[in-house]
Amino acid sequence: MQHSDENPEIDNRPLRERITYPPSRIEDKYPYDEWFDGDVWRLKMYEDFFVHPGSMQSAVYQAARKRGLKVRTHIPTTDDALYIQAYKKETKNR
């Protein structure tokens, strides 16, 4: 058995420097701008998204917040879907 210092093929950099991730963001994976048009959308698991509906719900909230929008969501108990509807935030006059 060789020590890692003795094998030139072993990368001795810290793991965080060796790991590379694809340059995509979650927002690039889903058509949020289309979904946030104000209509009610029924998003179907394994067709429109590929994570648990609760995880997708969180991603939808984050994407809406980044766009200055609010969103209503509903996860039905009968199927793997997520209903969403985006709307503009109301501003209060002071």
DOSEVEX-934431 format. One line per 2 residues: their letters; for each residue x, y, z of N, C-alpha, C. Coordinates in steps of 0.1 Angstrom, whole numbers, always signed. Layout:
a> X,Y,Z,X,Y,Z,X,Y,Z | ...
This chain:
mq> +8,-12,+0,+0,+0,+0,+9,+12,+0 | +6,+22,-9,+14,+34,-10,+7,+45,-2
hs> +15,+54,+3,+10,+66,+10,+6,+75,-1 | -4,+84,+1,-8,+93,-10,+3,+102,-15
de> +13,+106,-6,+24,+114,-11,+33,+107,-21 | +32,+94,-21,+41,+86,-29,+35,+84,-43
np> +22,+86,-45,+16,+84,-58,+13,+97,-65 | +19,+100,-76,+17,+113,-82,+3,+114,-89
ei> -4,+103,-90,-17,+104,-97,-28,+109,-87 | -25,+109,-74,-35,+113,-64,-35,+128,-62
dn> -46,+134,-63,-47,+148,-61,-48,+152,-46 | -38,+159,-42,-37,+162,-27,-44,+175,-23
rp> -50,+182,-33,-58,+194,-29,-69,+191,-20 | -73,+200,-12,-85,+198,-4,-97,+194,-12
lr> -106,+187,-7,-118,+182,-15,-126,+194,-20 | -128,+204,-12,-136,+216,-17,-130,+222,-29
er> -117,+221,-32,-110,+226,-44,-111,+216,-56 | -114,+204,-53,-115,+194,-64,-129,+192,-69
it> -139,+195,-61,-152,+193,-66,-157,+204,-75 | -162,+201,-86,-168,+211,-95,-183,+208,-97
yp> -190,+218,-98,-205,+217,-100,-208,+223,-114 | -219,+218,-119,-223,+224,-132,-227,+239,-130
ps> -225,+247,-140,-227,+262,-138,-242,+266,-139 | -251,+257,-135,-265,+260,-136,-271,+263,-123
ri> -281,+272,-123,-288,+275,-110,-301,+269,-111 | -308,+267,-100,-322,+262,-100,-331,+270,-108
ed> -329,+283,-109,-338,+291,-117,-336,+289,-132 | -325,+283,-136,-324,+280,-150,-331,+267,-153
ky> -334,+259,-144,-340,+246,-146,-355,+247,-148 | -362,+257,-144,-376,+258,-145,-381,+271,-151
py> -392,+272,-158,-396,+284,-165,-404,+293,-156 | -398,+298,-145,-405,+306,-135,-412,+318,-141
de> -405,+325,-151,-411,+337,-157,-425,+333,-163 | -425,+322,-169,-438,+317,-176,-448,+314,-165
wf> -444,+307,-155,-453,+303,-144,-458,+315,-136 | -450,+325,-135,-454,+337,-127,-462,+348,-135
dg> -470,+343,-144,-477,+353,-153,-491,+357,-146 | -494,+352,-134,-506,+356,-127,-517,+345,-128
dv> -515,+336,-138,-525,+325,-139,-522,+314,-128 | -532,+306,-125,-530,+294,-116,-524,+283,-125
wr> -513,+278,-120,-506,+267,-127,-507,+254,-118 | -510,+243,-125,-509,+230,-118,-496,+223,-123
lk> -487,+223,-115,-474,+217,-118,-474,+202,-114 | -470,+193,-122,-471,+179,-119,-457,+173,-117
my> -456,+166,-106,-443,+160,-102,-439,+150,-113 | -427,+149,-117,-421,+140,-128,-425,+145,-142
ed> -433,+156,-143,-435,+162,-156,-429,+176,-156 | -433,+184,-146,-429,+198,-146,-417,+200,-136
ff> -416,+191,-126,-405,+192,-117,-402,+178,-112 | -389,+177,-106,-384,+164,-103,-379,+162,-89
vh> -386,+170,-80,-382,+169,-65,-396,+167,-58 | -395,+165,-45,-407,+164,-37,-415,+177,-38
pg> -428,+177,-38,-436,+189,-40,-433,+200,-29 | -430,+196,-17,-426,+205,-7,-413,+212,-10
sm> -404,+205,-16,-391,+212,-20,-393,+221,-31 | -402,+217,-40,-405,+226,-52,-412,+238,-47
qs> -421,+237,-37,-428,+248,-31,-418,+258,-26 | -408,+254,-19,-398,+263,-13,-390,+270,-24
av> -387,+263,-35,-380,+269,-46,-389,+279,-53 | -402,+277,-54,-411,+286,-60,-411,+299,-52
yq> -412,+298,-39,-413,+309,-30,-400,+318,-31 | -388,+311,-32,-376,+318,-33,-375,+325,-47
aa> -379,+319,-57,-378,+325,-71,-387,+337,-72 | -399,+336,-65,-409,+347,-66,-403,+359,-58
rk> -397,+356,-46,-392,+367,-38,-381,+374,-46 | -372,+367,-53,-362,+373,-61,-367,+382,-72
rg> -379,+379,-76,-385,+387,-87,-395,+398,-81 | -395,+400,-68,-404,+410,-62,-418,+406,-62
lk> -421,+393,-63,-435,+388,-63,-439,+380,-51 | -451,+378,-49,-457,+369,-39,-463,+358,-46
vr> -464,+346,-40,-470,+335,-46,-479,+327,-37 | -490,+323,-42,-499,+314,-34,-496,+300,-39
th> -496,+290,-30,-493,+276,-34,-503,+267,-26 | -504,+255,-32,-512,+245,-26,-507,+231,-31
ip> -505,+223,-21,-501,+209,-24,-513,+200,-21 | -520,+194,-31,-531,+186,-28,-526,+172,-22
tt> -535,+167,-14,-531,+154,-7,-534,+142,-16 | -541,+144,-27,-545,+133,-36,-535,+129,-47
dd> -526,+139,-50,-517,+135,-61,-504,+143,-59 | -494,+140,-67,-481,+146,-65,-481,+159,-75
al> -486,+169,-70,-487,+182,-78,-485,+194,-69 | -484,+205,-75,-482,+218,-68,-490,+228,-76
yi> -499,+235,-70,-506,+246,-76,-499,+259,-72 | -497,+268,-82,-491,+280,-78,-498,+292,-85
qa> -498,+304,-79,-502,+316,-86,-494,+327,-80 | -488,+334,-89,-479,+346,-85,-488,+359,-86
yk> -484,+368,-77,-491,+381,-78,-481,+392,-73 | -483,+404,-76,-474,+415,-72,-476,+418,-57
ke> -465,+422,-51,-466,+426,-37,-474,+439,-36 | -482,+441,-26,-489,+453,-24,-479,+462,-16
tk> -478,+475,-20,-470,+484,-12,-479,+493,-4 | -474,+496,+8,-482,+504,+17,-477,+519,+16
nr> -487,+528,+15,-483,+542,+15,-482,+547,+29 | -471,+554,+32,-469,+560,+45,-468,+574,+44
